[in-house]
Amino acid sequence: MRALIIDDERLARLELRRLLAQHPEVQIVGEAANVDEALLAIAEHQPELIFLDIQMPGGSGFDLLAMLDHAPAVIFTTAFDTYAMRAFEVSALDYLLKPVEPQRLAHALHKHQQQHQQQHQHQRHAGAAPDKPQAFDGKVFIKDGERCWFVSMDQIVLFESEGNYTRVYFEQHRPVLLRSLNALEEKLNPEHFLRASRRQIVNLRFLAGIGPGPAGGMILTLKDDLKVSMSRRRAALFKQINRL
Amino acid sequence: VSQLAGMMRLRLQGSQVDTVRLADELAAVAVYLAMEKLRFEERLNLSLDIAPGLDDVAVPPMALQTLVENAVKYGVELSAGVCRIRIAAQRHDCQVLVSVANEGRLNEASASTRLGLHNTSKRLALLFGPQSTCSLAESNGWVTASIVLPQGQP
């Protein structure tokens, strides 16, 4: 497993390296001391897992994640208990309190490996091409004001354009992602996501019903009774592709 | 660990008294900064400018420590590069001015409650009267916390 250590304190990185020596399955491919270095290191090494300090000068670990199109698996490291707890109201995330205890590290790594294996099995069952697993299984980190979420793309029901940003709908949440709908569309797997209109992309996994719409278009009904209308042109294309 | 033990011992002794000698307070601060230096390494750059003859000036225990901790927390911790900290003490006529400065900016929007600064002001006023103050100011990329200690007759 290729891992990257991101922490502004050299001694903290050294300590984590020392602890990870007990886990030969973890290969440390690099280190970074701030957000800028981390962006470069992630692009260069494509780690599967990052150990990420939350509080860093010049930008937090959350800021870093919000800049990534596809976030690798993350184990947060923080000196402040309440900080991590408060920021994450939704996803149960792994975080290690500094100083890191060896047992807690082992537990977090074990949990991560189980999730990793499950994802692989899921992909095999789904028959996904192995060269583009990210398109469906990737997670995206969303920071909207003070709140943060770590959500799998496949959990997002609907993407809706709001100017240069995109509102995403999942569970009961509606945060705004700092990317345009067009930029997102390029990253999404077209087998699972459908551009229903100029303003919307729907996740076909949550499609509950299809009905006729005005002017020869269609109305897609999604989970939680979200309704999206498709133009006649897009509806025709959709029918053609799916041989409806 | 022995540094930490030494610092705790000094502080526990200090908690029994109203004031300590400036020299003792500075010694305790030096131990604290040595530990932060282990953590921040070259990012923490300390300089001292203590005028001679001030060793016996009375200060509230932990007063200087509070200001130095702030300089580390809001200066060094938030700085990706080198951050200088300057501790100075001078006598001006009938008062002694002790200051702790760090490179950086005052952040009005920070989560700070200013409690440490507020408490330090109150302790100074209770011990030495209203002439004794504690203030914070920013200029030219430095944030400086200053304590004024009236001395009666020099």
Interface residues (C-beta under 8 A of the other chain):
Chain A: D8 E9 R10 L11 A33 N34 Q55 M56 P57 G58
Chain B: L38 R39 F40 E41 E77 L78 S79 A80
